Every structure is written in C-alpha cells, then in structure tokens.
C-alpha cells in the first residue's frame, strides 16, 4: 500500500475509526498481512466482513468489521463476539444520510448511490437519505459467512 502525502496519511488513520474498514486498512492493522490472509481469516470466522459491491459489479468490494480485527489483535484465543449492525449505526433515526453511510462503511457517496438503497421520496428534497432498516438489511444479507 502506498500512502504519499501527510493529508492522505491522516485520512487513512481517521478512516480506521469507522465501523467498517477496507482490506488494506485491516492489513495495516494486522502487521505483515495480505489479501490471502484476510480471506483465510474471513473463511475461518476469525474476522467478520461484508461484500458491499453494487449489483452490476463482478469484483468483490469487501469491508471488514473493525471490532473483529481489534478483537483478533487483543484477544486472539477468545472466540469472537457478535455486534449487530443496528448497534453500529450512527443514530436511531429512521433514515440515514448517504454521506453518513459512506463514512460508516468507508465508501464514496457515488458507491452508495450505485447500491440503489431505498429512501423516502416526497415534498422535501430527501434523495440524500436512505432508510436505516434498508441499510441494516443490505449489510446483513451481504455478510461473508465462514
């Protein structure tokens, strides 16, 4: 992984505090780790992840639950505990802003738009909102099972 400028380094480190992190960020946290090791950890259930690719994409777009990587680092011999996606959402309101979701799952707003998740439509400009339940359902359906 190549990080060039100090601002991109800061962005990278701040992204590590989101609930879902990229494979590259997981590799960074798990020293001397690569994609193959991440796949092995996902397949064995030692970490949890979700495939957030849009419907037409062929290549997987994996995000790893940050807490599972932290758990693996701090308590590798203890079985992993499960935190529901509802508990990771930024708030309890019925809708979530696209930019909040993008930040939460470490993706771009364009990627979120490509997922075509339903949101309210009405008199107000609500095209930037997505139903919270739809997000939870999407992430639960896309979880990578061991």
The 8 nearest C-alpha neighbors of each residue, nearest first, counted from 0:
[[1, 2, 23, 27, 24, 26, 3, 33],
 [0, 2, 3, 8, 4, 7, 23, 11],
 [3, 1, 8, 4, 7, 0, 5, 11],
 [2, 4, 1, 7, 5, 8, 6, 0],
 [3, 5, 7, 6, 8, 2, 9, 1],
 [6, 4, 8, 7, 9, 3, 2, 10],
 [7, 5, 9, 8, 4, 10, 11, 3],
 [6, 8, 10, 4, 9, 5, 11, 2],
 [9, 7, 5, 11, 6, 10, 2, 12],
 [8, 10, 6, 12, 11, 7, 13, 5],
 [11, 9, 7, 13, 8, 12, 14, 6],
 [10, 12, 8, 14, 9, 13, 7, 15],
 [11, 13, 9, 15, 14, 10, 8, 16],
 [14, 12, 10, 15, 11, 16, 9, 17],
 [15, 13, 11, 16, 12, 17, 10, 105],
 [14, 16, 12, 13, 17, 20, 11, 24],
 [17, 15, 14, 13, 18, 12, 65, 20],
 [16, 18, 103, 19, 15, 14, 20, 104],
 [19, 17, 65, 64, 103, 87, 16, 20],
 [20, 18, 64, 104, 63, 65, 17, 62],
 [21, 19, 63, 62, 65, 24, 105, 15],
 [20, 22, 62, 24, 23, 63, 25, 61],
 [21, 23, 25, 24, 26, 62, 63, 20],
 [24, 22, 26, 21, 25, 27, 0, 33],
 [23, 25, 27, 21, 26, 22, 20, 28],
 [24, 26, 22, 28, 27, 23, 29, 21],
 [27, 25, 32, 29, 23, 24, 28, 33],
 [28, 26, 24, 25, 29, 30, 23, 32],
 [27, 29, 25, 26, 30, 24, 68, 69],
 [28, 30, 26, 27, 32, 25, 31, 72],
 [31, 29, 32, 28, 27, 26, 25, 33],
 [32, 30, 29, 33, 26, 27, 28, 36],
 [31, 33, 26, 30, 29, 36, 34, 37],
 [32, 34, 36, 35, 26, 37, 31, 23],
 [35, 33, 37, 36, 38, 22, 32, 26],
 [34, 36, 38, 37, 33, 39, 32, 40],
 [35, 37, 39, 33, 38, 34, 32, 40],
 [36, 38, 40, 34, 39, 35, 41, 33],
 [39, 37, 35, 41, 36, 40, 42, 34],
 [40, 38, 36, 42, 37, 41, 43, 35],
 [39, 41, 37, 45, 43, 38, 42, 46],
 [42, 40, 38, 44, 46, 39, 43, 47],
 [43, 41, 145, 39, 40, 44, 38, 144],
 [42, 44, 40, 41, 145, 45, 39, 46],
 [45, 43, 145, 41, 46, 42, 40, 47],
 [44, 46, 40, 43, 41, 79, 47, 71],
 [47, 45, 67, 41, 44, 40, 68, 48],
 [48, 46, 64, 41, 63, 67, 44, 143],
 [47, 49, 63, 62, 143, 64, 142, 61],
 [48, 50, 142, 143, 141, 62, 61, 51],
 [49, 51, 61, 60, 141, 52, 59, 62],
 [52, 50, 60, 49, 61, 53, 141, 62],
 [53, 51, 60, 50, 59, 56, 54, 58],
 [52, 54, 114, 56, 55, 113, 51, 110],
 [55, 53, 56, 52, 114, 113, 57, 115],
 [54, 56, 53, 57, 52, 113, 58, 114],
 [57, 55, 53, 54, 58, 52, 59, 60],
 [56, 58, 59, 55, 52, 54, 53, 60],
 [57, 59, 56, 60, 52, 55, 61, 53],
 [58, 60, 52, 61, 50, 57, 51, 56],
 [61, 59, 52, 50, 51, 58, 62, 49],
 [62, 60, 50, 49, 59, 51, 63, 48],
 [61, 63, 21, 20, 49, 48, 19, 22],
 [62, 64, 48, 20, 19, 65, 47, 21],
 [65, 63, 19, 66, 48, 67, 47, 18],
 [66, 64, 68, 67, 19, 18, 20, 63],
 [65, 67, 69, 68, 64, 70, 18, 19],
 [68, 66, 70, 46, 69, 65, 64, 71],
 [69, 67, 71, 65, 70, 66, 46, 72],
 [68, 70, 66, 72, 67, 71, 73, 65],
 [69, 71, 67, 73, 68, 74, 72, 66],
 [70, 72, 75, 68, 69, 74, 73, 67],
 [73, 71, 69, 70, 74, 75, 68, 29],
 [72, 74, 70, 71, 69, 75, 68, 76],
 [73, 75, 70, 71, 77, 76, 72, 69],
 [76, 74, 71, 77, 72, 73, 70, 78],
 [75, 77, 74, 78, 71, 79, 73, 70],
 [76, 78, 74, 75, 79, 70, 71, 80],
 [79, 77, 80, 76, 75, 45, 74, 70],
 [78, 80, 77, 81, 45, 70, 67, 46],
 [79, 81, 78, 82, 67, 70, 77, 66],
 [80, 82, 83, 79, 67, 47, 84, 66],
 [83, 81, 84, 80, 86, 87, 85, 66],
 [84, 82, 85, 86, 81, 87, 139, 135],
 [83, 85, 87, 86, 135, 82, 88, 139],
 [86, 84, 83, 87, 88, 135, 82, 91],
 [85, 87, 84, 83, 88, 82, 89, 90],
 [88, 86, 84, 85, 89, 18, 83, 82],
 [87, 89, 85, 86, 90, 84, 91, 103],
 [88, 90, 87, 91, 99, 103, 86, 95],
 [91, 89, 88, 92, 95, 87, 86, 93],
 [90, 92, 93, 89, 88, 131, 94, 85],
 [91, 93, 94, 90, 95, 131, 89, 130],
 [94, 92, 131, 130, 91, 95, 132, 129],
 [95, 93, 130, 131, 129, 92, 128, 96],
 [94, 96, 129, 128, 131, 130, 97, 99],
 [95, 97, 128, 99, 98, 127, 129, 100],
 [98, 96, 100, 99, 127, 128, 101, 108],
 [97, 99, 101, 96, 100, 108, 102, 107],
 [100, 98, 96, 102, 97, 101, 103, 95],
 [99, 101, 103, 97, 102, 98, 104, 96],
 [102, 100, 106, 98, 99, 107, 103, 104],
 [101, 103, 105, 99, 100, 104, 98, 106],
 [102, 104, 100, 101, 17, 105, 18, 99],
 [105, 103, 19, 101, 106, 102, 100, 18],
 [104, 106, 102, 103, 101, 20, 19, 21],
 [107, 105, 101, 104, 110, 102, 108, 111],
 [106, 108, 110, 109, 101, 111, 105, 102],
 [107, 109, 111, 110, 101, 98, 97, 112],
 [110, 108, 112, 107, 111, 113, 106, 101],
 [109, 111, 113, 107, 108, 112, 106, 114],
 [110, 112, 108, 114, 109, 113, 101, 107],
 [113, 111, 109, 110, 114, 115, 108, 116],
 [114, 112, 110, 115, 111, 53, 109, 54],
 [113, 115, 53, 111, 112, 116, 110, 54],
 [116, 114, 113, 112, 117, 111, 53, 54],
 [115, 117, 114, 129, 133, 118, 134, 112],
 [118, 116, 129, 130, 115, 133, 119, 128],
 [117, 119, 129, 130, 128, 120, 116, 126],
 [120, 118, 125, 121, 128, 129, 117, 130],
 [121, 119, 125, 118, 126, 122, 124, 123],
 [122, 120, 123, 119, 125, 124, 126, 118],
 [121, 123, 124, 120, 125, 119, 126, 118],
 [124, 122, 121, 125, 120, 126, 119, 127],
 [123, 125, 126, 122, 121, 120, 127, 128],
 [126, 124, 127, 128, 123, 120, 119, 121],
 [125, 127, 128, 124, 120, 118, 119, 129],
 [128, 126, 125, 97, 96, 129, 124, 118],
 [129, 127, 96, 95, 125, 126, 118, 97],
 [130, 128, 118, 95, 94, 117, 131, 96],
 [129, 131, 94, 118, 133, 132, 93, 117],
 [130, 132, 94, 134, 93, 133, 95, 129],
 [133, 131, 135, 134, 130, 136, 93, 94],
 [134, 132, 136, 130, 131, 135, 137, 116],
 [133, 135, 137, 131, 132, 136, 138, 130],
 [136, 134, 132, 138, 137, 133, 139, 84],
 [135, 137, 133, 139, 134, 138, 132, 140],
 [136, 138, 134, 140, 135, 139, 133, 141],
 [139, 137, 141, 135, 140, 136, 142, 134],
 [138, 140, 136, 142, 141, 137, 135, 84],
 [141, 139, 137, 138, 142, 136, 135, 49],
 [142, 140, 138, 49, 50, 139, 137, 143],
 [143, 141, 49, 139, 140, 48, 138, 144],
 [142, 144, 49, 48, 141, 145, 50, 47],
 [143, 145, 142, 42, 44, 41, 47, 48],
 [144, 42, 44, 43, 41, 143, 47, 45]]
